[in-house]
Amino acid sequence: MRSPRIIGHEALKAEMQAAARGEKPAPPDAAGMSFNSVESLARLLTPENRSLLATIRDRHPRSIAELGKMTGRAPSNLTRTLDKLVAAGLVRMETENRRKRPVPGVQHIRIEIDPFSTDDRLEYA
């Protein structure tokens, strides 16, 4: 799996505009996932969401409804949370017998924080 980039909104906008004007080529990871900051990823990793991720990993739900029964959460609330986790690459949705089944998208996240700049790096494993 490709790891997401950490790039601020303004820097991303400038990069996209320069590529659109032909001033420089788009970076190879331009179409990949990106976060504004490490903090934006960390906000997704609440204790509740970590528990949800652990349930997906350990109990292998066969559907969102089954995951709801396992966690006591309403499927509509789960769908919203899962959409965010899918967008972040933490969960993948597989279709099995016309049902969407959540599966782990990563096993580990490595975060390298540069305390002197905003040049932080994420690595999904």
GROMACS elastic network, one bead per residue, 0.5 to 0.9 nm:
[ bonds ]
;  ai    aj funct       b0    kb
    1    89     6  0.89647   500
    1   105     6  0.85604   500
    1   106     6  0.82086   500
    1   124     6  0.69780   500
    1   125     6  0.72761   500
    2    29     6  0.85390   500
    2    32     6  0.76576   500
    2    33     6  0.84162   500
    2   123     6  0.79751   500
    2   124     6  0.71898   500
    2   125     6  0.88879   500
    3    32     6  0.81797   500
    3    33     6  0.75820   500
    3    34     6  0.86794   500
    3    89     6  0.88617   500
    3   121     6  0.88332   500
    3   122     6  0.63017   500
    3   124     6  0.52457   500
    3   125     6  0.82181   500
    4    29     6  0.84404   500
    4    32     6  0.66065   500
    4    35     6  0.70156   500
    4    88     6  0.83551   500
    4    89     6  0.84493   500
    4   121     6  0.82311   500
    4   122     6  0.62210   500
    4   123     6  0.70425   500
    4   124     6  0.77484   500
    5    29     6  0.79183   500
    5    30     6  0.88037   500
    5    32     6  0.77205   500
    5    33     6  0.64941   500
    5    35     6  0.62043   500
    5    36     6  0.84779   500
    5    37     6  0.89389   500
    5   120     6  0.86834   500
    5   121     6  0.68261   500
    5   122     6  0.67272   500
    5   123     6  0.88171   500
    6    34     6  0.57042   500
    6    36     6  0.57572   500
    6    37     6  0.55743   500
    6    38     6  0.69219   500
    6   118     6  0.84584   500
    6   119     6  0.75459   500
    6   120     6  0.64354   500
    6   121     6  0.63099   500
    6   122     6  0.72518   500
    7    10     6  0.83397   500
    7    11     6  0.63871   500
    7    12     6  0.61665   500
    7    34     6  0.66533   500
    7    35     6  0.61941   500
    7    36     6  0.52097   500
    7    37     6  0.67262   500
    7   118     6  0.85178   500
    7   119     6  0.83008   500
    7   120     6  0.87951   500
    8    11     6  0.52997   500
    8    12     6  0.60811   500
    8    13     6  0.85454   500
    8    34     6  0.89715   500
    8    35     6  0.74679   500
    8    37     6  0.67896   500
    8   118     6  0.89237   500
    9    12     6  0.51021   500
    9    13     6  0.60496   500
    9    14     6  0.85979   500
    9    35     6  0.87498   500
    9    36     6  0.61780   500
   10    13     6  0.50560   500
   10    14     6  0.61432   500
   10    15     6  0.85311   500
   11    14     6  0.51180   500
   11    15     6  0.60721   500
   11    16     6  0.86006   500
   12    15     6  0.50538   500
   12    16     6  0.61475   500
   12    17     6  0.85856   500
   12    30     6  0.89333   500
   12    36     6  0.89616   500
   13    16     6  0.51737   500
   13    17     6  0.61235   500
   13    18     6  0.85903   500
   14    17     6  0.51381   500
   14    18     6  0.60914   500
   14    19     6  0.85848   500
   15    18     6  0.52671   500
   15    19     6  0.62812   500
   15    20     6  0.86559   500
   15    24     6  0.85407   500
   15    26     6  0.74117   500
   15    27     6  0.85863   500
   15    30     6  0.89263   500
   16    19     6  0.51553   500
   16    20     6  0.61034   500
   16    21     6  0.86650   500
   16    26     6  0.71448   500
   16    30     6  0.83627   500
   17    21     6  0.61545   500
   17    22     6  0.85674   500
   17    23     6  0.87255   500
   18    21     6  0.51764   500
   18    22     6  0.62495   500
   18    23     6  0.52360   500
   18    24     6  0.60447   500
   18    25     6  0.79845   500
   18    26     6  0.82263   500
   19    23     6  0.58815   500
   19    24     6  0.52320   500
   19    25     6  0.52969   500
   19    26     6  0.52772   500
   19    27     6  0.87348   500
   20    23     6  0.76555   500
   20    24     6  0.84557   500
   20    25     6  0.85348   500
   20    26     6  0.83766   500
   21    24     6  0.79466   500
   22    25     6  0.67268   500
   22    26     6  0.89376   500
   24    27     6  0.87748   500
   25    28     6  0.87087   500
   26    29     6  0.81129   500
   26    30     6  0.61656   500
   26    31     6  0.88790   500
   27    30     6  0.51923   500
   27    31     6  0.85266   500
   28    31     6  0.76192   500
   28    32     6  0.85993   500
   29    32     6  0.52240   500
   29    33     6  0.81195   500
   30    33     6  0.80460   500
   30    34     6  0.85853   500
   31    34     6  0.88536   500
   33    87     6  0.79990   500
   33    88     6  0.72987   500
   33    89     6  0.79286   500
   34    37     6  0.87110   500
   34    88     6  0.83326   500
   35    38     6  0.70402   500
   35    39     6  0.87860   500
   35    40     6  0.65920   500
   35    41     6  0.69721   500
   35    88     6  0.83753   500
   36    39     6  0.81331   500
   36    40     6  0.65316   500
   36    41     6  0.86312   500
   37    40     6  0.53750   500
   37    41     6  0.71198   500
   37    42     6  0.88936   500
   37   118     6  0.80945   500
   37   120     6  0.79484   500
   38    41     6  0.53727   500
   38    42     6  0.62459   500
   38    43     6  0.88060   500
   38   111     6  0.77785   500
   38   113     6  0.81833   500
   38   120     6  0.72214   500
   38   121     6  0.81014   500
   38   122     6  0.78513   500
   39    43     6  0.61182   500
   39    44     6  0.88433   500
   40    43     6  0.52687   500
   40    44     6  0.70102   500
   41    44     6  0.53922   500
   41    45     6  0.68876   500
   41    88     6  0.75876   500
   42    45     6  0.51119   500
   42    46     6  0.74867   500
   43    46     6  0.62876   500
   44    49     6  0.69424   500
   44    50     6  0.86441   500
   44    84     6  0.79208   500
   44    85     6  0.74631   500
   44    88     6  0.85551   500
   45    48     6  0.78987   500
   45    49     6  0.57612   500
   45    50     6  0.58419   500
   46    49     6  0.51637   500
   46    50     6  0.60846   500
   46    51     6  0.85269   500
   47    50     6  0.50478   500
   47    51     6  0.61193   500
   47    52     6  0.85898   500
   48    51     6  0.51547   500
   48    52     6  0.62822   500
   48    53     6  0.87408   500
   49    53     6  0.61161   500
   49    54     6  0.85383   500
   49    81     6  0.79673   500
   49    85     6  0.86316   500
   50    54     6  0.61266   500
   50    55     6  0.85673   500
   51    54     6  0.50350   500
   51    55     6  0.61862   500
   51    56     6  0.86819   500
   51    71     6  0.88536   500
   52    55     6  0.50751   500
   52    56     6  0.62993   500
   52    57     6  0.86771   500
   52    67     6  0.86356   500
   52    71     6  0.73610   500
   53    56     6  0.51115   500
   53    57     6  0.61976   500
   53    58     6  0.85595   500
   53    90     6  0.81808   500
   53    91     6  0.78612   500
   53   103     6  0.87814   500
   53   104     6  0.71431   500
   54    57     6  0.50170   500
   54    58     6  0.58427   500
   54    59     6  0.80681   500
   54   104     6  0.88089   500
   55    58     6  0.51931   500
   55    59     6  0.54190   500
   55    60     6  0.72973   500
   55    61     6  0.80447   500
   55    67     6  0.79308   500
   55    70     6  0.78075   500
   55    71     6  0.77815   500
   56    59     6  0.57195   500
   56    60     6  0.52795   500
   56    61     6  0.62117   500
   56    67     6  0.75024   500
   56    91     6  0.87407   500
   56   102     6  0.66822   500
   56   103     6  0.61638   500
   56   104     6  0.66260   500
   57    60     6  0.59371   500
   57    61     6  0.86601   500
   57   103     6  0.68172   500
   57   104     6  0.59093   500
   57   107     6  0.89543   500
   58    61     6  0.88403   500
   59    67     6  0.87786   500
   59    70     6  0.84884   500
   60    63     6  0.89851   500
   60    67     6  0.84945   500
   60   101     6  0.85792   500
   60   102     6  0.79658   500
   60   103     6  0.72000   500
   61    64     6  0.73032   500
   61    65     6  0.85452   500
   61    66     6  0.57564   500
   61    67     6  0.53745   500
   61    70     6  0.80716   500
   61   101     6  0.67292   500
   61   102     6  0.70180   500
   61   103     6  0.81663   500
   62    65     6  0.83127   500
   62    66     6  0.63579   500
   62    67     6  0.75964   500
   62    96     6  0.79050   500
   62    99     6  0.77531   500
   62   100     6  0.77022   500
   62   101     6  0.51865   500
   62   102     6  0.75020   500
   63    66     6  0.51522   500
   63    67     6  0.62682   500
   63    68     6  0.85985   500
   63    95     6  0.89769   500
   63    96     6  0.85338   500
   63    99     6  0.59822   500
   63   100     6  0.55726   500
   63   102     6  0.68812   500
   64    68     6  0.61111   500
   64    69     6  0.87370   500
   64    75     6  0.62670   500
   64    78     6  0.73156   500
   64    79     6  0.74399   500
   64    99     6  0.81292   500
   64   100     6  0.67050   500
   64   101     6  0.62748   500
   64   102     6  0.70433   500
   65    69     6  0.64368   500
   65    70     6  0.87400   500
   65    74     6  0.81529   500
   65    75     6  0.57869   500
   65    78     6  0.88880   500
   66    69     6  0.50832   500
   66    70     6  0.62484   500
   66    71     6  0.86813   500
   66    75     6  0.88197   500
   67    71     6  0.61326   500
   67    72     6  0.82019   500
   67    73     6  0.80475   500
   67    75     6  0.79833   500
   67    78     6  0.82580   500
   67   101     6  0.88508   500
   67   102     6  0.84360   500
   68    71     6  0.52242   500
   68    72     6  0.54540   500
   68    74     6  0.57169   500
   68    75     6  0.55112   500
   68    78     6  0.69918   500
   69    72     6  0.52080   500
   69    73     6  0.69722   500
   69    74     6  0.81733   500
   69    75     6  0.87144   500
   70    73     6  0.80594   500
   71    74     6  0.87055   500
   73    76     6  0.84509   500
   73    77     6  0.68293   500
   73    78     6  0.65364   500
   74    77     6  0.53886   500
   74    78     6  0.62190   500
   74    79     6  0.86911   500
   75    79     6  0.59911   500
   75    80     6  0.87409   500
   76    79     6  0.51552   500
   76    80     6  0.66313   500
   76    81     6  0.89064   500
   77    80     6  0.53482   500
   77    81     6  0.64144   500
   77    82     6  0.85928   500
   78    81     6  0.50965   500
   78    82     6  0.58460   500
   78    83     6  0.83884   500
   79    82     6  0.50291   500
   79    83     6  0.59960   500
   79    84     6  0.87272   500
   80    83     6  0.51748   500
   80    84     6  0.66199   500
   80    85     6  0.88833   500
   81    84     6  0.52888   500
   81    85     6  0.63461   500
   81    86     6  0.86448   500
   82    86     6  0.58964   500
   82    87     6  0.84091   500
   82    91     6  0.72154   500
   82    92     6  0.88235   500
   82    93     6  0.87915   500
   82   102     6  0.80044   500
   83    86     6  0.51021   500
   83    87     6  0.61304   500
   83    88     6  0.86406   500
   83    91     6  0.86642   500
   84    87     6  0.50774   500
   84    88     6  0.62693   500
   84    89     6  0.87037   500
   84    90     6  0.87862   500
   84    91     6  0.89111   500
   85    88     6  0.50595   500
   85    89     6  0.62461   500
   85    90     6  0.52154   500
   85    91     6  0.55285   500
   85    92     6  0.82701   500
   85   105     6  0.89089   500
   86    90     6  0.57885   500
   86    92     6  0.56289   500
   86    93     6  0.74378   500
   86   102     6  0.89918   500
   86   105     6  0.78231   500
   87    90     6  0.76947   500
   87    91     6  0.81133   500
   87    92     6  0.89048   500
   88    91     6  0.77129   500
   89    92     6  0.69410   500
   89   104     6  0.88247   500
   89   105     6  0.57465   500
   89   106     6  0.72933   500
   89   124     6  0.86694   500
   90   103     6  0.89243   500
   90   104     6  0.63359   500
   90   106     6  0.55332   500
   90   107     6  0.85593   500
   90   124     6  0.87445   500
   91   102     6  0.64435   500
   91   103     6  0.57385   500
   91   106     6  0.71416   500
   92   101     6  0.82415   500
   92   102     6  0.58193   500
   92   103     6  0.53319   500
   92   104     6  0.61271   500
   92   105     6  0.51845   500
   92   106     6  0.89748   500
   93   100     6  0.59346   500
   93   101     6  0.54307   500
   93   103     6  0.61727   500
   93   104     6  0.86774   500
   93   105     6  0.87839   500
   94    99     6  0.80890   500
   94   100     6  0.55666   500
   94   101     6  0.51223   500
   94   102     6  0.63872   500
   94   103     6  0.71495   500
   95    98     6  0.58823   500
   95    99     6  0.54037   500
   95   101     6  0.60061   500
   95   102     6  0.88458   500
   96    99     6  0.52382   500
   96   100     6  0.63736   500
   96   101     6  0.67896   500
   97   100     6  0.83386   500
  102   105     6  0.89110   500
  104   107     6  0.71409   500
  105   124     6  0.88950   500
  106   109     6  0.73303   500
  106   124     6  0.61448   500
  106   125     6  0.57729   500
  107   124     6  0.75209   500
  107   125     6  0.56649   500
  108   123     6  0.82788   500
  108   124     6  0.59822   500
  108   125     6  0.50532   500
  109   122     6  0.70149   500
  109   123     6  0.57510   500
  109   125     6  0.61825   500
  110   121     6  0.81682   500
  110   122     6  0.57526   500
  110   124     6  0.63875   500
  110   125     6  0.77427   500
  111   120     6  0.74277   500
  111   121     6  0.58759   500
  111   123     6  0.64784   500
  111   124     6  0.88597   500
  112   119     6  0.88308   500
  112   120     6  0.56257   500
  112   121     6  0.50575   500
  112   122     6  0.63934   500
  112   123     6  0.83688   500
  113   116     6  0.87858   500
  113   117     6  0.85542   500
  113   118     6  0.78804   500
  113   119     6  0.73281   500
  113   121     6  0.66151   500
  113   122     6  0.87330   500
  114   117     6  0.56546   500
  114   118     6  0.65132   500
  114   119     6  0.59396   500
  114   120     6  0.54774   500
  114   121     6  0.83549   500
  115   118     6  0.76349   500
  115   119     6  0.87262   500
  115   120     6  0.85354   500
  116   119     6  0.83810   500
  117   120     6  0.77108   500
